[in-house]
Amino acid sequence: MTYDPATESETIDSETADSATADSETADSETTDELPVLPTDRHTGCPFDPPAALTALSDRPVRRLRYADGHVGRLVTGHAAARAVLADPRFSSRYELLHLPMPMEGAPGELPPAPVGDILGLDAPEHTRYRRLLAGRFTVRRMRQLTGRIERFTADCLDAMEQAGTTADLVEAFARPVPTLVICELLGVPYADRGRFLGLVEVIFDQAADAGARDEAYAGLLRYVGELVLAKRAEPTDDLLSDLAAPGPAPDAGSGDLAAPGPAASGLSDEELAGIGGLLLAAGLDTTANMLGLGVFALLADPVQLEALRADPDLAGPASEELLRYLSVADPLLRSALEDVEVEGELIRAGETVTVSVQAANRDPRRFPDPDRLDIRRRATGHLSFGHGPHQCLGQQLARVEMTVALPALFARFPALRLAVPPGEVPLRERSSIYGVVSLPVAWGGGIAPNFRPGGEMR
């Protein structure tokens, strides 16, 4: 479902290229103080749109950007430029080479290298080793095999909502439990332990939290998953963590002695297993939970699109892709140039950090006509909400299955589902690296109809 440039090429004529080069030279003449900073305030007007100031900066696909520590790097807002950067091995994902585009409480002046098992902050060949080990466990076929279990988890949550009355916080009752149940099942994490890790995950993604608090939460998550790894090494069960932790042959298996079990057959140490498991657990529940919560909010705010989905549940797949594009909850993505690279007529110099704005790229009118309109019949494949290139999200197929199952099931069970508060009172996760709603009060036996103009402002 990835956009293929070979089938939909985008060309720039020579006059446009010359203009882009001239713009680049003009931009390079700006002083540091004159350069823009990354706009982050999405809660102005429509809560589903990128910040208005970011849209204003999208007139050029690549421009200079002033970072929180004074570094001068680049902002990429164009879809083609974003794909080019994310796919190019001359741009690094290593944390220690990056500068943060936005201020974060207590952030160190220089970022440390990625912790053991954190594949997001690695380049080849280390990243390639981990990626090859995990990719076969997240194939389209394997994820679709989970459909029956996802349908069961979804039905259980809907049953509980129905039995509890006619109102609910959709985040607590549905959007968070469904992906949590699924990722726990996949990894072999006891769902009963969710009290131990859900709060830690929330702090890890909270950009308003002190860096020390985030580090402590991350360490706590690693301790928890590390305990699971040791337990599964001793008594494996049928799940991903057990599979990765399964011991290899005993070192002296041919001697006849009763030797201790060897290292994991995967070649991963217990520390690596804890790091990978923690990453998969955190990313697998938080991103999808926020896509479900914010996605339902967006559909409730657009009665035309909601009615189309209710009338034709087969639109669940296209609707999920369009919501992923339209909402872009995981943003931005950072890279560092390892050498001078020209992108869209702009020379990005070695050492410059590049901020790829997924929000802006997914609203690029050159790739998606009328991009600010939610249209669940749109062919939205090719969006960058799962990234692109070697770091494209491992769990993207799982997220697609979860959304495709959960959304139509929710609206089929509760055809009168509506917001229970005015749209402007829905609290948003504005300071989290994963955008979404803090809570989503809904009703299905009565309540307040949304007073919202789709694509416009709250009234």
Buried (B, 14 or more C-beta within 10 A) or exposed (E): EEBEEEEEEEEBEEEEEEBBBEBBEEBEEBEEEEBBBBBBEBEEEBBBBBBEBBBEBBEBBBBBBBBBBEBBBBBBBBBBBBBBBBBBEBBBBBBEBBBBBBEBBEBEEEBEEBBBBBBBBBBEEEBEBBBEBBEEBBEEEBBBEBEEBBBEBBEEBBEEBEEEEBBBBBBEBBBBBBBBBBBBBBBBBEEEEBEBBBEBBBBBBBBEBBEEBBBBBBEBBBEBBBEBBEBBBEEBEEBBBBBBBBBEEBEEEEEEEEEEEEBBEBEBBBBBBBBBBBBBBBBBBBBBBBBBBBBBBBBBBBBEBBEBBBEBBEBBBBBBBBBBBBBBBBBBBBBBBBEEBEBBBBBBEEBBBBBBBBBBBBBBEEBBEEBBBBBBEBEBBBBBBBBBBBBBBBBBBBBBBBBBBBBBBBBEBBEEBBBBBBBEEBEBBBBBBBBBBBBBBBBBEEBBEBEBEBBEEBE
